[in-house]
Amino acid sequence: MLAAYRGMWADWVAVAETSDYQNPRLTAHVSGEALSLIYKAVYANKRDGLVTRGTPTFSPWVSALTPTDDPNRATVVDCADDGGWLHYRLDGRLEDQIPGGRHHVQALAVETSGTWKIDVLVIDKVGSC
């Protein structure tokens, strides 16, 4: 489940570098509402002529497993820092001077047919952790 969470972020970071919202890589570690959230964010950047550069940092942990005897659902909690992951215009200029920061993140990982994917993703505002 943590591998799915870290994979989701790695995929999002890679795809955001070009704002290629149709990249099939987005579905490797994500499904459901989480996929929709990421797709919409990358699409909005493409529409607005933006790309994202840099690397956010993470420190996730599993806060719950259900059912406890043979889990197929896991809650992942993180305090992700996107201060080094910023939007740029296609000409290379920084989009704005608003810094990123630390966000409380909660994700629901679901295991289906032996594969864990992040299905729900909630990212709180900057300064929430």
C-alpha positions in Angstrom: 0.0 0.0 0.0 2.8 2.4 0.7 4.4 1.4 -2.6 1.2 2.3 -4.3 1.1 5.7 -2.5 4.8 6.5 -3.4 4.2 5.2 -7.0 1.2 7.5 -7.3 3.3 10.5 -6.4 6.2 9.4 -8.7 3.8 9.0 -11.6 2.1 12.4 -10.9 5.4 14.2 -10.7 6.6 12.6 -13.9 3.4 13.4 -15.8 3.2 16.9 -14.5 6.6 17.8 -16.0 4.8 17.8 -19.4 1.2 18.2 -18.3 0.4 15.1 -20.4 -3.0 14.4 -18.8 -3.6 11.5 -21.2 -0.4 9.6 -20.2 -1.5 6.0 -19.3 1.1 6.1 -16.5 -1.5 7.8 -14.3 -3.5 4.6 -14.0 -0.6 2.4 -12.7 -1.0 3.2 -9.0 -4.3 5.2 -9.0 -8.0 4.5 -9.5 -11.4 6.0 -8.8 -11.7 9.5 -7.2 -8.0 9.8 -6.8 -7.4 9.3 -10.5 -10.1 11.9 -11.3 -8.4 14.4 -8.9 -4.9 13.9 -10.5 -6.3 13.9 -14.0 -8.1 17.2 -13.5 -5.1 18.8 -11.9 -2.8 17.8 -14.8 -5.4 18.8 -17.4 -5.9 22.2 -15.8 -2.1 22.8 -16.1 -2.2 21.7 -19.7 -5.1 24.1 -20.4 -3.3 26.9 -18.7 0.0 26.4 -20.4 1.8 25.3 -17.2 4.2 22.5 -16.3 5.4 21.5 -12.8 9.0 21.1 -11.9 10.8 19.9 -8.9 10.1 17.1 -6.4 7.7 17.1 -3.4 8.8 15.2 -0.3 6.8 12.6 1.6 6.7 10.7 4.9 3.7 8.4 4.7 2.6 5.8 7.2 -0.3 3.4 7.3 -2.8 4.4 10.0 -5.4 1.7 9.5 -5.9 -1.7 7.8 -9.3 -3.3 7.2 -10.3 -6.0 7.7 -7.6 -6.7 10.2 -7.2 -10.4 9.5 -6.7 -10.1 5.7 -6.6 -6.4 4.7 -7.7 -5.2 1.3 -8.1 -1.5 2.4 -5.5 0.7 4.0 -5.6 4.3 5.1 -2.3 6.1 4.4 -1.5 9.4 6.1 1.2 11.8 5.2 2.5 15.3 5.6 3.6 16.0 2.1 5.7 19.1 1.3 5.3 20.6 -2.2 7.5 23.6 -1.5 9.9 22.4 -4.1 7.3 21.4 -6.7 6.3 24.5 -8.5 4.3 25.6 -11.6 6.2 27.1 -14.5 5.0 28.7 -17.8 6.0 27.0 -21.0 8.6 29.8 -21.5 10.4 28.7 -18.3 9.2 31.5 -16.1 7.9 30.7 -12.6 4.1 31.0 -12.6 3.8 32.9 -9.4 5.7 33.7 -6.2 3.3 31.8 -3.9 5.4 29.1 -2.2 4.1 25.6 -1.6 4.3 24.0 1.8 3.3 21.1 4.0 -0.1 19.5 3.4 -1.9 16.9 5.5 -2.7 14.1 3.1 -5.0 11.1 3.6 -5.4 8.3 1.0 -7.4 5.2 0.8 -5.5 2.3 -0.8 -7.6 -0.6 -2.1 -6.3 -4.0 -3.1 -7.9 -5.7 -6.0 -6.7 -9.0 -7.6 -3.4 -8.6 -5.7 -2.7 -5.0 -6.8 -2.8 -2.0 -4.5 -4.0 1.3 -5.9 -4.9 4.6 -4.3 -8.6 5.1 -4.8 -9.4 8.2 -2.7 -7.0 11.1 -2.1 -7.6 14.1 0.1 -4.9 16.9 0.2 -5.5 19.6 2.7 -4.4 23.2 2.4 -0.9 24.4 2.9 0.1 24.6 6.6 -2.3 21.7 7.6 0.5 19.7 9.2 
